Amino acid sequence: MRDLNEHAARLSTQPDAHAHLFHADGGQALPIYAVNVAVPLLDVDLEMGPTAVWLGSHRWPSYMEPKLEDATTFSLQRGDCLLLDYRTMHAGMPNGSKRIRPILYTPYTRTWFFDEVNHFTRCSLDMTRTAFRALPESLYPLLMRAYTQFTRADWHKVDDA
Ligand SMILES: O=C(O)CCC(=O)C(=O)O
């Protein structure tokens, strides 16, 4: 899609995993700007702890907290697509089965939006780190956002080593 960014991540929930903390993937101040497309790689029944969503929460005021009893859960078949507005409260439920629950996540976002919270080891510029480092340093102030992202990603990499 021309006016959207995308990158993918995979998440696997282990057997006996507890419920995840509920959260939205992004802030609620703006009209829709990003959608997470979740594709289960196996059939997911209720025992496997599918993603629970709080319907309508993309329009909630920030002080509202989800109650577990208001969550909506549903089983999914391998290859189904769950489209999650970034502002929607959601959480993985406890995996009470003996099976792993692998999910592929691909956020589709407006080009001006970059998810710096969930993708903090990436850079929003469509260029390699090597190409960026080859630019004259005098350009860095013009690319401050990318420079900050690369610096943070480098720092994270060093920290992981
Ligand atoms: O485990 C799930 O289904 C939810 C994952 C999730 O909330 C996330 O990756 O933001």
The ligand as an ORCA input file, in Angstrom:
! r2SCAN-3c Opt
* xyz 0 1
  O      -0.618    -12.111     22.891
  C      -1.405    -11.426     22.264
  O      -2.263    -11.914     21.558
  C      -1.339     -9.935     22.359
  C      -0.006     -9.387     21.960
  C       0.050     -7.922     22.138
  O      -0.697     -7.370     22.843
  C       1.020     -7.109     21.447
  O       1.928     -7.642     20.807
  O       0.908     -5.870     21.533
*
